Amino acid sequence: MRISEASRVSGVSARSLRHYEDEGLIVPGRFSNGFRDYCQSTIDRVLVIRSLLESGLPVRLIRELLPRLTDGSEAGTDAVCSEFLHEVQSYRDRLAARIAVLSDQQAALDAYLRETRRTDL
């Protein structure tokens, strides 16, 4: 299917599909005229990518591990899943640390605003 149909079927914009290709996340086929040709397996992969991106995972992590998760072979699946889960946990931990810092900064600003409002009265 062409990019417009792939976009409609997947719910992902044509621009995003091109971006996924540029990032090496998908490799659509090509028609003889050079237009992209998206098969169902590529659409399925796009849906996985979209889900992972919506979960907050960075493209780097998706690019690194997605081929091993979706190559269709069962060999080493447990190791890949374990490695992937470790990477996801690590990313989540870094995100939690950033959230803690931002929460502390927000609390400091709230305290400052409370103090400022009290002295203005």
Biopython code that builds the backbone (N, CA, C, O; Angstrom):
import numpy as np
from Bio.PDB.StructureBuilder import StructureBuilder

atoms = [
    (1, "MET", "N", (0.845, -1.182, 0.000)),
    (1, "MET", "CA", (0.000, 0.000, 0.000)),
    (1, "MET", "C", (0.886, 1.239, 0.000)),
    (1, "MET", "O", (1.999, 1.222, 0.526)),
    (2, "ARG", "N", (0.391, 2.285, -0.581)),
    (2, "ARG", "CA", (1.135, 3.548, -0.638)),
    (2, "ARG", "C", (1.082, 4.256, 0.710)),
    (2, "ARG", "O", (0.339, 3.861, 1.608)),
    (3, "ILE", "N", (1.876, 5.295, 0.830)),
    (3, "ILE", "CA", (2.039, 5.970, 2.119)),
    (3, "ILE", "C", (0.734, 6.560, 2.629)),
    (3, "ILE", "O", (0.485, 6.540, 3.834)),
    (4, "SER", "N", (-0.109, 7.088, 1.738)),
    (4, "SER", "CA", (-1.372, 7.678, 2.191)),
    (4, "SER", "C", (-2.280, 6.617, 2.805)),
    (4, "SER", "O", (-2.925, 6.864, 3.823)),
    (5, "GLU", "N", (-2.332, 5.452, 2.198)),
    (5, "GLU", "CA", (-3.155, 4.377, 2.747)),
    (5, "GLU", "C", (-2.536, 3.831, 4.035)),
    (5, "GLU", "O", (-3.248, 3.540, 4.996)),
    (6, "ALA", "N", (-1.216, 3.695, 4.048)),
    (6, "ALA", "CA", (-0.525, 3.230, 5.257)),
    (6, "ALA", "C", (-0.783, 4.185, 6.414)),
    (6, "ALA", "O", (-0.967, 3.759, 7.554)),
    (7, "SER", "N", (-0.795, 5.466, 6.116)),
    (7, "SER", "CA", (-1.075, 6.473, 7.131)),
    (7, "SER", "C", (-2.494, 6.312, 7.666)),
    (7, "SER", "O", (-2.718, 6.360, 8.876)),
    (8, "ARG", "N", (-3.439, 6.123, 6.769)),
    (8, "ARG", "CA", (-4.831, 5.966, 7.174)),
    (8, "ARG", "C", (-5.023, 4.699, 8.002)),
    (8, "ARG", "O", (-5.685, 4.724, 9.039)),
    (9, "VAL", "N", (-4.445, 3.597, 7.540)),
    (9, "VAL", "CA", (-4.610, 2.302, 8.210)),
    (9, "VAL", "C", (-3.950, 2.302, 9.591)),
    (9, "VAL", "O", (-4.508, 1.765, 10.548)),
    (10, "SER", "N", (-2.775, 2.899, 9.689)),
    (10, "SER", "CA", (-2.019, 2.860, 10.948)),
    (10, "SER", "C", (-2.400, 3.975, 11.909)),
    (10, "SER", "O", (-2.161, 3.869, 13.112)),
    (11, "GLY", "N", (-2.996, 5.051, 11.380)),
    (11, "GLY", "CA", (-3.299, 6.199, 12.221)),
    (11, "GLY", "C", (-2.087, 7.067, 12.497)),
    (11, "GLY", "O", (-2.115, 7.922, 13.382)),
    (12, "VAL", "N", (-1.022, 6.848, 11.736)),
    (12, "VAL", "CA", (0.224, 7.593, 11.882)),
    (12, "VAL", "C", (0.382, 8.474, 10.645)),
    (12, "VAL", "O", (0.140, 8.020, 9.527)),
    (13, "SER", "N", (0.781, 9.712, 10.836)),
    (13, "SER", "CA", (0.894, 10.625, 9.700)),
    (13, "SER", "C", (1.957, 10.148, 8.710)),
    (13, "SER", "O", (2.888, 9.430, 9.073)),
    (14, "ALA", "N", (1.798, 10.562, 7.457)),
    (14, "ALA", "CA", (2.788, 10.246, 6.429)),
    (14, "ALA", "C", (4.155, 10.812, 6.828)),
    (14, "ALA", "O", (5.189, 10.190, 6.581)),
    (15, "ARG", "N", (4.148, 11.973, 7.435)),
    (15, "ARG", "CA", (5.407, 12.580, 7.891)),
    (15, "ARG", "C", (6.101, 11.685, 8.918)),
    (15, "ARG", "O", (7.316, 11.494, 8.871)),
    (16, "SER", "N", (5.306, 11.138, 9.853)),
    (16, "SER", "CA", (5.874, 10.240, 10.862)),
    (16, "SER", "C", (6.413, 8.965, 10.219)),
    (16, "SER", "O", (7.470, 8.468, 10.606)),
    (17, "LEU", "N", (5.690, 8.443, 9.245)),
    (17, "LEU", "CA", (6.173, 7.247, 8.545)),
    (17, "LEU", "C", (7.524, 7.515, 7.885)),
    (17, "LEU", "O", (8.432, 6.687, 7.957)),
    (18, "ARG", "N", (7.647, 8.672, 7.245)),
    (18, "ARG", "CA", (8.938, 9.035, 6.634)),
    (18, "ARG", "C", (10.023, 9.186, 7.704)),
    (18, "ARG", "O", (11.168, 8.783, 7.500)),
    (19, "HIS", "N", (9.653, 9.768, 8.837)),
    (19, "HIS", "CA", (10.597, 9.939, 9.942)),
    (19, "HIS", "C", (11.061, 8.581, 10.473)),
    (19, "HIS", "O", (12.252, 8.387, 10.714)),
    (20, "TYR", "N", (10.131, 7.644, 10.657)),
    (20, "TYR", "CA", (10.500, 6.306, 11.119)),
    (20, "TYR", "C", (11.476, 5.659, 10.135)),
    (20, "TYR", "O", (12.416, 4.975, 10.539)),
    (21, "GLU", "N", (11.245, 5.882, 8.854)),
    (21, "GLU", "CA", (12.162, 5.352, 7.845)),
    (21, "GLU", "C", (13.528, 6.020, 7.959)),
    (21, "GLU", "O", (14.556, 5.343, 7.923)),
    (22, "ASP", "N", (13.545, 7.346, 8.097)),
    (22, "ASP", "CA", (14.815, 8.073, 8.241)),
    (22, "ASP", "C", (15.597, 7.615, 9.466)),
    (22, "ASP", "O", (16.827, 7.584, 9.452)),
    (23, "GLU", "N", (14.875, 7.261, 10.522)),
    (23, "GLU", "CA", (15.509, 6.815, 11.763)),
    (23, "GLU", "C", (15.912, 5.342, 11.720)),
    (23, "GLU", "O", (16.526, 4.838, 12.661)),
    (24, "GLY", "N", (15.569, 4.653, 10.635)),
    (24, "GLY", "CA", (15.927, 3.242, 10.501)),
    (24, "GLY", "C", (15.009, 2.296, 11.250)),
    (24, "GLY", "O", (15.362, 1.139, 11.477)),
    (25, "LEU", "N", (13.831, 2.776, 11.638)),
    (25, "LEU", "CA", (12.895, 1.940, 12.379)),
    (25, "LEU", "C", (12.072, 1.048, 11.457)),
    (25, "LEU", "O", (11.670, -0.049, 11.845)),
    (26, "ILE", "N", (11.825, 1.514, 10.246)),
    (26, "ILE", "CA", (11.103, 0.725, 9.251)),
    (26, "ILE", "C", (11.821, 0.828, 7.916)),
    (26, "ILE", "O", (12.551, 1.784, 7.654)),
    (27, "VAL", "N", (11.601, -0.167, 7.087)),
    (27, "VAL", "CA", (12.165, -0.166, 5.734)),
    (27, "VAL", "C", (11.053, -0.616, 4.782)),
    (27, "VAL", "O", (10.913, -1.805, 4.495)),
    (28, "PRO", "N", (10.264, 0.349, 4.298)),
    (28, "PRO", "CA", (9.207, -0.038, 3.377)),
    (28, "PRO", "C", (9.793, -0.470, 2.034)),
    (28, "PRO", "O", (10.895, -0.069, 1.659)),
    (29, "GLY", "N", (9.031, -1.293, 1.325)),
    (29, "GLY", "CA", (9.449, -1.661, -0.014)),
    (29, "GLY", "C", (9.286, -0.474, -0.946)),
    (29, "GLY", "O", (8.865, 0.606, -0.531)),
    (30, "ARG", "N", (9.622, -0.687, -2.202)),
    (30, "ARG", "CA", (9.475, 0.373, -3.203)),
    (30, "ARG", "C", (8.798, -0.191, -4.443)),
    (30, "ARG", "O", (9.096, -1.298, -4.892)),
    (31, "PHE", "N", (7.876, 0.602, -4.983)),
    (31, "PHE", "CA", (7.294, 0.273, -6.276)),
    (31, "PHE", "C", (8.332, 0.590, -7.346)),
    (31, "PHE", "O", (9.335, 1.244, -7.057)),
    (32, "SER", "N", (8.110, 0.142, -8.563)),
    (32, "SER", "CA", (9.060, 0.388, -9.656)),
    (32, "SER", "C", (9.238, 1.884, -9.931)),
    (32, "SER", "O", (10.281, 2.302, -10.434)),
    (33, "ASN", "N", (8.223, 2.689, -9.605)),
    (33, "ASN", "CA", (8.332, 4.135, -9.808)),
    (33, "ASN", "C", (9.006, 4.843, -8.625)),
    (33, "ASN", "O", (9.135, 6.067, -8.629)),
    (34, "GLY", "N", (9.439, 4.074, -7.610)),
    (34, "GLY", "CA", (10.142, 4.637, -6.460)),
    (34, "GLY", "C", (9.256, 4.976, -5.275)),
    (34, "GLY", "O", (9.767, 5.291, -4.200)),
    (35, "PHE", "N", (7.937, 4.921, -5.445)),
    (35, "PHE", "CA", (7.036, 5.203, -4.335)),
    (35, "PHE", "C", (7.175, 4.115, -3.275)),
    (35, "PHE", "O", (7.461, 2.957, -3.579)),
    (36, "ARG", "N", (6.968, 4.515, -2.033)),
    (36, "ARG", "CA", (7.044, 3.556, -0.933)),
    (36, "ARG", "C", (5.878, 2.568, -1.006)),
    (36, "ARG", "O", (4.770, 2.907, -1.419)),
    (37, "ASP", "N", (6.173, 1.333, -0.588)),
    (37, "ASP", "CA", (5.167, 0.264, -0.568)),
    (37, "ASP", "C", (5.168, -0.348, 0.825)),
    (37, "ASP", "O", (6.117, -1.026, 1.217)),
    (38, "TYR", "N", (4.091, -0.100, 1.569)),
    (38, "TYR", "CA", (3.985, -0.585, 2.942)),
    (38, "TYR", "C", (3.171, -1.874, 2.978)),
    (38, "TYR", "O", (2.005, -1.888, 2.583)),
    (39, "CYS", "N", (3.783, -2.950, 3.447)),
    (39, "CYS", "CA", (3.071, -4.216, 3.597)),
    (39, "CYS", "C", (2.483, -4.277, 5.013)),
    (39, "CYS", "O", (2.769, -3.418, 5.847)),
    (40, "GLN", "N", (1.675, -5.279, 5.269)),
    (40, "GLN", "CA", (1.017, -5.387, 6.576)),
    (40, "GLN", "C", (2.025, -5.545, 7.710)),
    (40, "GLN", "O", (1.812, -5.020, 8.803)),
    (41, "SER", "N", (3.121, -6.261, 7.463)),
    (41, "SER", "CA", (4.110, -6.435, 8.535)),
    (41, "SER", "C", (4.764, -5.096, 8.901)),
    (41, "SER", "O", (5.111, -4.870, 10.060)),
    (42, "THR", "N", (4.929, -4.221, 7.922)),
    (42, "THR", "CA", (5.480, -2.890, 8.215)),
    (42, "THR", "C", (4.469, -2.071, 9.011)),
    (42, "THR", "O", (4.844, -1.343, 9.930)),
    (43, "ILE", "N", (3.198, -2.186, 8.664)),
    (43, "ILE", "CA", (2.150, -1.486, 9.416)),
    (43, "ILE", "C", (2.119, -1.991, 10.858)),
    (43, "ILE", "O", (2.009, -1.200, 11.794)),
    (44, "ASP", "N", (2.217, -3.300, 11.032)),
    (44, "ASP", "CA", (2.243, -3.873, 12.382)),
    (44, "ASP", "C", (3.432, -3.325, 13.166)),
    (44, "ASP", "O", (3.308, -3.008, 14.349)),
    (45, "ARG", "N", (4.567, -3.218, 12.514)),
    (45, "ARG", "CA", (5.779, -2.677, 13.154)),
    (45, "ARG", "C", (5.568, -1.209, 13.528)),
    (45, "ARG", "O", (5.984, -0.775, 14.602)),
    (46, "VAL", "N", (4.928, -0.452, 12.649)),
    (46, "VAL", "CA", (4.631, 0.960, 12.925)),
    (46, "VAL", "C", (3.770, 1.081, 14.176)),
    (46, "VAL", "O", (3.985, 1.976, 14.994)),
    (47, "LEU", "N", (2.800, 0.191, 14.328)),
    (47, "LEU", "CA", (1.938, 0.235, 15.510)),
    (47, "LEU", "C", (2.723, -0.050, 16.788)),
    (47, "LEU", "O", (2.464, 0.562, 17.825)),
    (48, "VAL", "N", (3.678, -0.972, 16.719)),
    (48, "VAL", "CA", (4.538, -1.251, 17.867)),
    (48, "VAL", "C", (5.398, -0.026, 18.183)),
    (48, "VAL", "O", (5.523, 0.373, 19.341)),
    (49, "ILE", "N", (5.984, 0.561, 17.149)),
    (49, "ILE", "CA", (6.820, 1.756, 17.324)),
    (49, "ILE", "C", (6.012, 2.869, 17.973)),
    (49, "ILE", "O", (6.468, 3.497, 18.928)),
    (50, "ARG", "N", (4.826, 3.110, 17.461)),
    (50, "ARG", "CA", (3.962, 4.165, 17.980)),
    (50, "ARG", "C", (3.666, 3.935, 19.461)),
    (50, "ARG", "O", (3.721, 4.864, 20.267)),
    (51, "SER", "N", (3.357, 2.707, 19.802)),
    (51, "SER", "CA", (3.066, 2.367, 21.197)),
    (51, "SER", "C", (4.279, 2.626, 22.090)),
    (51, "SER", "O", (4.151, 3.184, 23.180)),
    (52, "LEU", "N", (5.448, 2.219, 21.620)),
    (52, "LEU", "CA", (6.663, 2.427, 22.407)),
    (52, "LEU", "C", (6.983, 3.916, 22.555)),
    (52, "LEU", "O", (7.393, 4.359, 23.628)),
    (53, "LEU", "N", (6.800, 4.683, 21.488)),
    (53, "LEU", "CA", (7.039, 6.128, 21.557)),
    (53, "LEU", "C", (6.052, 6.796, 22.510)),
    (53, "LEU", "O", (6.427, 7.677, 23.284)),
    (54, "GLU", "N", (4.794, 6.376, 22.452)),
    (54, "GLU", "CA", (3.784, 6.945, 23.345)),
    (54, "GLU", "C", (4.069, 6.598, 24.800)),
    (54, "GLU", "O", (3.640, 7.309, 25.709)),
    (55, "SER", "N", (4.798, 5.501, 25.020)),
    (55, "SER", "CA", (5.192, 5.130, 26.378)),
    (55, "SER", "C", (6.354, 5.964, 26.882)),
    (55, "SER", "O", (6.733, 5.878, 28.050)),
    (56, "GLY", "N", (6.919, 6.774, 25.991)),
    (56, "GLY", "CA", (8.005, 7.660, 26.385)),
    (56, "GLY", "C", (9.390, 7.126, 26.105)),
    (56, "GLY", "O", (10.377, 7.762, 26.475)),
    (57, "LEU", "N", (9.495, 5.980, 25.464)),
    (57, "LEU", "CA", (10.819, 5.442, 25.166)),
    (57, "LEU", "C", (11.483, 6.259, 24.069)),
    (57, "LEU", "O", (10.820, 6.672, 23.117)),
    (58, "PRO", "N", (12.762, 6.494, 24.188)),
    (58, "PRO", "CA", (13.461, 7.264, 23.160)),
    (58, "PRO", "C", (13.672, 6.426, 21.895)),
    (58, "PRO", "O", (13.748, 5.199, 21.954)),
    (59, "VAL", "N", (13.764, 7.105, 20.766)),
    (59, "VAL", "CA", (13.977, 6.447, 19.474)),
    (59, "VAL", "C", (15.235, 5.589, 19.517)),
    (59, "VAL", "O", (15.263, 4.501, 18.942)),
    (60, "ARG", "N", (16.269, 6.065, 20.187)),
    (60, "ARG", "CA", (17.527, 5.319, 20.277)),
    (60, "ARG", "C", (17.295, 3.918, 20.826)),
    (60, "ARG", "O", (17.807, 2.937, 20.285)),
    (61, "LEU", "N", (16.531, 3.833, 21.889)),
    (61, "LEU", "CA", (16.263, 2.540, 22.510)),
    (61, "LEU", "C", (15.385, 1.681, 21.611)),
    (61, "LEU", "O", (15.613, 0.479, 21.475)),
    (62, "ILE", "N", (14.403, 2.288, 21.010)),
    (62, "ILE", "CA", (13.530, 1.540, 20.101)),
    (62, "ILE", "C", (14.329, 1.017, 18.910)),
    (62, "ILE", "O", (14.188, -0.143, 18.525)),
    (63, "ARG", "N", (15.166, 1.873, 18.329)),
    (63, "ARG", "CA", (15.975, 1.478, 17.168)),
    (63, "ARG", "C", (16.922, 0.326, 17.513)),
    (63, "ARG", "O", (17.124, -0.587, 16.713)),
    (64, "GLU", "N", (17.483, 0.382, 18.684)),
    (64, "GLU", "CA", (18.463, -0.625, 19.104)),
    (64, "GLU", "C", (17.832, -1.992, 19.342)),
    (64, "GLU", "O", (18.409, -3.016, 18.975)),
    (65, "LEU", "N", (16.666, -2.013, 19.947)),
    (65, "LEU", "CA", (16.098, -3.279, 20.380)),
    (65, "LEU", "C", (14.936, -3.792, 19.537)),
    (65, "LEU", "O", (14.659, -4.991, 19.547)),
    (66, "LEU", "N", (14.269, -2.937, 18.828)),
    (66, "LEU", "CA", (13.098, -3.355, 18.056)),
    (66, "LEU", "C", (13.404, -4.436, 17.028)),
    (66, "LEU", "O", (12.619, -5.376, 16.907)),
    (67, "PRO", "N", (14.502, -4.353, 16.284)),
    (67, "PRO", "CA", (14.753, -5.423, 15.294)),
    (67, "PRO", "C", (14.806, -6.807, 15.927)),
    (67, "PRO", "O", (14.323, -7.777, 15.344)),
    (68, "ARG", "N", (15.385, -6.901, 17.106)),
    (68, "ARG", "CA", (15.498, -8.201, 17.771)),
    (68, "ARG", "C", (14.174, -8.655, 18.362)),
    (68, "ARG", "O", (13.958, -9.850, 18.566)),
    (69, "LEU", "N", (13.290, -7.706, 18.637)),
    (69, "LEU", "CA", (11.988, -8.078, 19.192)),
    (69, "LEU", "C", (11.010, -8.499, 18.107)),
    (69, "LEU", "O", (10.066, -9.241, 18.381)),
    (70, "THR", "N", (11.219, -8.040, 16.893)),
    (70, "THR", "CA", (10.233, -8.269, 15.832)),
    (70, "THR", "C", (10.788, -9.029, 14.638)),
    (70, "THR", "O", (10.171, -9.021, 13.573)),
    (71, "ASP", "N", (11.934, -9.686, 14.783)),
    (71, "ASP", "CA", (12.522, -10.376, 13.625)),
    (71, "ASP", "C", (11.854, -11.709, 13.328)),
    (71, "ASP", "O", (12.178, -12.358, 12.333)),
    (72, "GLY", "N", (10.924, -12.121, 14.183)),
    (72, "GLY", "CA", (10.161, -13.330, 13.920)),
    (72, "GLY", "C", (10.785, -14.608, 14.436)),
    (72, "GLY", "O", (10.121, -15.645, 14.451)),
    (73, "SER", "N", (12.037, -14.572, 14.859)),
    (73, "SER", "CA", (12.657, -15.797, 15.367)),
    (73, "SER", "C", (12.424, -15.887, 16.868)),
    (73, "SER", "O", (12.309, -14.879, 17.565)),
    (74, "GLU", "N", (12.359, -17.109, 17.336)),
    (74, "GLU", "CA", (12.153, -17.333, 18.767)),
    (74, "GLU", "C", (13.488, -17.455, 19.508)),
    (74, "GLU", "O", (13.528, -17.378, 20.736)),
    (75, "ALA", "N", (14.566, -17.641, 18.770)),
    (75, "ALA", "CA", (15.882, -17.839, 19.386)),
    (75, "ALA", "C", (16.306, -16.598, 20.149)),
    (75, "ALA", "O", (16.340, -15.497, 19.600)),
    (76, "GLY", "N", (16.624, -16.788, 21.403)),
    (76, "GLY", "CA", (17.123, -15.686, 22.220)),
    (76, "GLY", "C", (16.061, -14.702, 22.665)),
    (76, "GLY", "O", (16.388, -13.621, 23.154)),
    (77, "THR", "N", (14.795, -15.055, 22.504)),
    (77, "THR", "CA", (13.722, -14.128, 22.854)),
    (77, "THR", "C", (13.772, -13.750, 24.319)),
    (77, "THR", "O", (13.574, -12.586, 24.669)),
    (78, "ASP", "N", (14.037, -14.725, 25.184)),
    (78, "ASP", "CA", (14.089, -14.429, 26.617)),
    (78, "ASP", "C", (15.203, -13.441, 26.928)),
    (78, "ASP", "O", (15.016, -12.520, 27.723)),
    (79, "ALA", "N", (16.369, -13.631, 26.298)),
    (79, "ALA", "CA", (17.490, -12.724, 26.534)),
    (79, "ALA", "C", (17.169, -11.334, 26.011)),
    (79, "ALA", "O", (17.469, -10.339, 26.671)),
    (80, "VAL", "N", (16.560, -11.255, 24.829)),
    (80, "VAL", "CA", (16.202, -9.959, 24.271)),
    (80, "VAL", "C", (15.172, -9.279, 25.158)),
    (80, "VAL", "O", (15.296, -8.093, 25.462)),
    (81, "CYS", "N", (14.164, -10.022, 25.571)),
    (81, "CYS", "CA", (13.143, -9.438, 26.436)),
    (81, "CYS", "C", (13.750, -8.975, 27.751)),
    (81, "CYS", "O", (13.404, -7.906, 28.255)),
    (82, "SER", "N", (14.649, -9.768, 28.305)),
    (82, "SER", "CA", (15.310, -9.398, 29.546)),
    (82, "SER", "C", (16.144, -8.130, 29.360)),
    (82, "SER", "O", (16.098, -7.218, 30.185)),
    (83, "GLU", "N", (16.903, -8.087, 28.268)),
    (83, "GLU", "CA", (17.716, -6.903, 27.980)),
    (83, "GLU", "C", (16.821, -5.688, 27.752)),
    (83, "GLU", "O", (17.093, -4.603, 28.265)),
    (84, "PHE", "N", (15.763, -5.878, 26.984)),
    (84, "PHE", "CA", (14.837, -4.790, 26.699)),
    (84, "PHE", "C", (14.197, -4.278, 27.987)),
    (84, "PHE", "O", (14.134, -3.070, 28.213)),
    (85, "LEU", "N", (13.724, -5.192, 28.827)),
    (85, "LEU", "CA", (13.110, -4.788, 30.082)),
    (85, "LEU", "C", (14.100, -4.068, 30.989)),
    (85, "LEU", "O", (13.730, -3.121, 31.684)),
    (86, "HIS", "N", (15.350, -4.509, 30.986)),
    (86, "HIS", "CA", (16.383, -3.826, 31.769)),
    (86, "HIS", "C", (16.562, -2.388, 31.262)),
    (86, "HIS", "O", (16.646, -1.452, 32.057)),
    (87, "GLU", "N", (16.620, -2.221, 29.943)),
    (87, "GLU", "CA", (16.764, -0.884, 29.352)),
    (87, "GLU", "C", (15.549, -0.018, 29.679)),
    (87, "GLU", "O", (15.694, 1.158, 30.013)),
    (88, "VAL", "N", (14.359, -0.595, 29.583)),
    (88, "VAL", "CA", (13.141, 0.147, 29.897)),
    (88, "VAL", "C", (13.146, 0.559, 31.370)),
    (88, "VAL", "O", (12.800, 1.694, 31.698)),
    (89, "GLN", "N", (13.533, -0.352, 32.251)),
    (89, "GLN", "CA", (13.601, -0.033, 33.680)),
    (89, "GLN", "C", (14.612, 1.078, 33.942)),
    (89, "GLN", "O", (14.356, 1.986, 34.733)),
    (90, "SER", "N", (15.746, 1.003, 33.283)),
    (90, "SER", "CA", (16.772, 2.029, 33.431)),
    (90, "SER", "C", (16.244, 3.388, 32.968)),
    (90, "SER", "O", (16.438, 4.400, 33.641)),
    (91, "TYR", "N", (15.583, 3.400, 31.828)),
    (91, "TYR", "CA", (14.997, 4.644, 31.320)),
    (91, "TYR", "C", (13.948, 5.172, 32.300)),
    (91, "TYR", "O", (13.905, 6.371, 32.578)),
    (92, "ARG", "N", (13.111, 4.285, 32.818)),
    (92, "ARG", "CA", (12.082, 4.675, 33.771)),
    (92, "ARG", "C", (12.700, 5.261, 35.039)),
    (92, "ARG", "O", (12.193, 6.243, 35.582)),
    (93, "ASP", "N", (13.795, 4.660, 35.513)),
    (93, "ASP", "CA", (14.469, 5.154, 36.714)),
    (93, "ASP", "C", (15.046, 6.552, 36.487)),
    (93, "ASP", "O", (14.963, 7.413, 37.362)),
    (94, "ARG", "N", (15.631, 6.771, 35.309)),
    (94, "ARG", "CA", (16.162, 8.103, 34.992)),
    (94, "ARG", "C", (15.027, 9.126, 34.916)),
    (94, "ARG", "O", (15.171, 10.262, 35.367)),
    (95, "LEU", "N", (13.920, 8.716, 34.351)),
    (95, "LEU", "CA", (12.756, 9.583, 34.258)),
    (95, "LEU", "C", (12.231, 9.922, 35.656)),
    (95, "LEU", "O", (11.888, 11.072, 35.928)),
    (96, "ALA", "N", (12.168, 8.932, 36.532)),
    (96, "ALA", "CA", (11.712, 9.158, 37.904)),
    (96, "ALA", "C", (12.635, 10.139, 38.629)),
    (96, "ALA", "O", (12.167, 10.987, 39.388)),
    (97, "ALA", "N", (13.924, 10.026, 38.399)),
    (97, "ALA", "CA", (14.883, 10.951, 39.019)),
    (97, "ALA", "C", (14.662, 12.382, 38.516)),
    (97, "ALA", "O", (14.710, 13.337, 39.292)),
    (98, "ARG", "N", (14.424, 12.513, 37.235)),
    (98, "ARG", "CA", (14.156, 13.843, 36.673)),
    (98, "ARG", "C", (12.868, 14.424, 37.245)),
    (98, "ARG", "O", (12.795, 15.616, 37.544)),
    (99, "ILE", "N", (11.848, 13.572, 37.394)),
    (99, "ILE", "CA", (10.581, 14.017, 37.967)),
    (99, "ILE", "C", (10.789, 14.489, 39.402)),
    (99, "ILE", "O", (10.206, 15.493, 39.813)),
    (100, "ALA", "N", (11.610, 13.780, 40.164)),
    (100, "ALA", "CA", (11.882, 14.167, 41.556)),
    (100, "ALA", "C", (12.551, 15.540, 41.605)),
    (100, "ALA", "O", (12.191, 16.375, 42.435)),
    (101, "VAL", "N", (13.510, 15.775, 40.732)),
    (101, "VAL", "CA", (14.179, 17.078, 40.682)),
    (101, "VAL", "C", (13.181, 18.168, 40.330)),
    (101, "VAL", "O", (13.162, 19.223, 40.964)),
    (102, "LEU", "N", (12.350, 17.920, 39.319)),
    (102, "LEU", "CA", (11.346, 18.902, 38.919)),
    (102, "LEU", "C", (10.335, 19.150, 40.024)),
    (102, "LEU", "O", (9.898, 20.285, 40.215)),
    (103, "SER", "N", (9.957, 18.114, 40.751)),
    (103, "SER", "CA", (9.023, 18.279, 41.873)),
    (103, "SER", "C", (9.635, 19.146, 42.963)),
    (103, "SER", "O", (8.960, 19.998, 43.541)),
    (104, "ASP", "N", (10.917, 18.927, 43.241)),
    (104, "ASP", "CA", (11.610, 19.757, 44.236)),
    (104, "ASP", "C", (11.661, 21.218, 43.780)),
    (104, "ASP", "O", (11.454, 22.129, 44.581)),
    (105, "GLN", "N", (11.934, 21.432, 42.510)),
    (105, "GLN", "CA", (11.973, 22.795, 41.980)),
    (105, "GLN", "C", (10.592, 23.446, 42.050)),
    (105, "GLN", "O", (10.469, 24.626, 42.379)),
    (106, "GLN", "N", (9.564, 22.672, 41.740)),
    (106, "GLN", "CA", (8.204, 23.192, 41.820)),
    (106, "GLN", "C", (7.857, 23.563, 43.261)),
    (106, "GLN", "O", (7.256, 24.610, 43.504)),
    (107, "ALA", "N", (8.228, 22.715, 44.210)),
    (107, "ALA", "CA", (7.961, 22.996, 45.622)),
    (107, "ALA", "C", (8.684, 24.266, 46.067)),
    (107, "ALA", "O", (8.128, 25.068, 46.818)),
    (108, "ALA", "N", (9.911, 24.447, 45.610)),
    (108, "ALA", "CA", (10.662, 25.654, 45.960)),
    (108, "ALA", "C", (9.990, 26.899, 45.384)),
    (108, "ALA", "O", (9.898, 27.927, 46.055)),
    (109, "LEU", "N", (9.526, 26.806, 44.152)),
    (109, "LEU", "CA", (8.828, 27.945, 43.554)),
    (109, "LEU", "C", (7.507, 28.229, 44.265)),
    (109, "LEU", "O", (7.148, 29.389, 44.466)),
    (110, "ASP", "N", (6.789, 27.187, 44.642)),
    (110, "ASP", "CA", (5.541, 27.363, 45.385)),
    (110, "ASP", "C", (5.808, 28.069, 46.709)),
    (110, "ASP", "O", (5.076, 28.982, 47.091)),
    (111, "ALA", "N", (6.854, 27.648, 47.403)),
    (111, "ALA", "CA", (7.207, 28.275, 48.678)),
    (111, "ALA", "C", (7.572, 29.743, 48.469)),
    (111, "ALA", "O", (7.172, 30.606, 49.251)),
    (112, "TYR", "N", (8.323, 30.017, 47.427)),
    (112, "TYR", "CA", (8.698, 31.398, 47.116)),
    (112, "TYR", "C", (7.457, 32.247, 46.847)),
    (112, "TYR", "O", (7.341, 33.359, 47.361)),
    (113, "LEU", "N", (6.534, 31.725, 46.045)),
    (113, "LEU", "CA", (5.319, 32.469, 45.720)),
    (113, "LEU", "C", (4.457, 32.699, 46.960)),
    (113, "LEU", "O", (3.889, 33.777, 47.133)),
    (114, "ARG", "N", (4.360, 31.686, 47.821)),
    (114, "ARG", "CA", (3.598, 31.849, 49.070)),
    (114, "ARG", "C", (4.218, 32.952, 49.926)),
    (114, "ARG", "O", (3.512, 33.806, 50.461)),
    (115, "GLU", "N", (5.523, 32.922, 50.045)),
    (115, "GLU", "CA", (6.229, 33.913, 50.863)),
    (115, "GLU", "C", (6.076, 35.307, 50.268)),
    (115, "GLU", "O", (5.865, 36.275, 50.998)),
    (116, "THR", "N", (6.177, 35.412, 48.979)),
    (116, "THR", "CA", (6.042, 36.706, 48.302)),
    (116, "THR", "C", (4.643, 37.271, 48.484)),
    (116, "THR", "O", (4.478, 38.464, 48.740)),
    (117, "ARG", "N", (3.648, 36.425, 48.355)),
    (117, "ARG", "CA", (2.254, 36.881, 48.520)),
    (117, "ARG", "C", (1.981, 37.320, 49.964)),
    (117, "ARG", "O", (1.223, 38.260, 50.200)),
    (118, "ARG", "N", (2.598, 36.636, 50.914)),
    (118, "ARG", "CA", (2.401, 36.992, 52.321)),
    (118, "ARG", "C", (3.006, 38.351, 52.637)),
    (118, "ARG", "O", (2.419, 39.136, 53.381)),
    (119, "THR", "N", (4.151, 38.625, 52.088)),
    (119, "THR", "CA", (4.814, 39.911, 52.375)),
    (119, "THR", "C", (4.172, 41.061, 51.598)),
    (119, "THR", "O", (4.329, 42.219, 51.985)),
    (120, "ASP", "N", (3.448, 40.767, 50.501)),
    (120, "ASP", "CA", (2.766, 41.806, 49.731)),
    (120, "ASP", "C", (1.513, 42.296, 50.422)),
    (120, "ASP", "O", (1.048, 43.401, 50.142)),
    (121, "LEU", "N", (0.960, 41.505, 51.315)),
    (121, "LEU", "CA", (-0.278, 41.904, 51.996)),
    (121, "LEU", "C", (0.018, 42.866, 53.056)),
    (121, "LEU", "O", (-0.892, 43.324, 53.747)),
]
sb = StructureBuilder()
sb.init_structure("model")
sb.init_model(0)
sb.init_chain("A")
sb.init_seg("    ")
for serial, (resi, resn, name, xyz) in enumerate(atoms, 1):
    if name == "N":
        sb.init_residue(resn, " ", resi, " ")
    sb.init_atom(name, np.array(xyz, "f"), 0.0, 1.0, " ", f" {name:<3s}", serial, name[0])
structure = sb.get_structure()
